[in-house]
Amino acid sequence: MFGSFVVDLTGRGPHLPVPGETVKSGYFKMGPGGKGYNQGIAAFQSGGEVTIVTKLGNDLFANIALDFMKNLGMDTSRILRTDEYSTGTALIEVDEKTGQNAIMVIPSACDHITDDEVDSLKDLISSSDIVLTQLETNYSALSRLIDLAYSAGKQIVLNTAPVQPVSDKLLAKCSIVTPNEVEAAALSGIPVTDEKSASAAAGYFLKKGVKAVIITMGEKGAFVTDGKTEKMIPAYPVQALDTTGAGDAYNGGLVTALSEGKDIFEAARFASAVGALAVQKIGTAPAMPRRDEIDAFIASRGKENEE
């Protein structure tokens, strides 16, 4: 996993503030986060063999990333460090009634990954089956990473978040893209509201050379196509406590399932269970469910999300 790490600074209140409003909160928590890091933790916790690559400052916040990984028994040897930039942070506001959130991300160190640092990953890329990445690091590093992974013939999964323009050249090298409905609409120009519009938006990516597309649509489930077959994979209905890490949980679970040989539709069902469990806990990386929890959840819910 190549991507971002930020320290999540989370407050929960009775509602999300509107511009100019101050909302009093009785809850604050600080912990590890960032889209890339969350997805790496989710993949590891769900049973994947994972190496996380991100960039941290040499400050106290960096210890939050390293200590959390060490406590899980994860390899920290490919974590990049810098004295020039601080470790990233994210300011997260959560509506305690609905679980909805508003987030401001300050990537800092992980937004300044150099070409030389990316090139140092060639051996890791060579020994990996799947490369998972997002759009929360600097684009130059992301582009170089995808070039290396593509040249090495690796499966590349790109989560298009936080959404920003992505070149046709980069998309053509991706095996799977996983936007949510908002990101899919922003990139394709097609509003995504249902299966029909999701299919049209997915067609945009397929025409760019992407091999498969998953558009996550919250409670509606996920639209999945491998370029030949397309299906809606229903979501598991649960009572969400905190939706902050839902997409990251989904992507981490997805690559774990793919690494185990599941096809994209089976993998999407597994990912749906990972996401459903994550939103029932508070937080991002600490909320990622373990494999035993996932297997028990799927067994207890039977064929609930079969199409």
Order of alpha helices (4+ residues) and beta strands (2+ residues): beta-beta-alpha-beta-alpha-beta-beta-beta-alpha-alpha-beta-alpha-beta-alpha-beta-alpha-alpha-beta-beta-beta-alpha-alpha-alpha
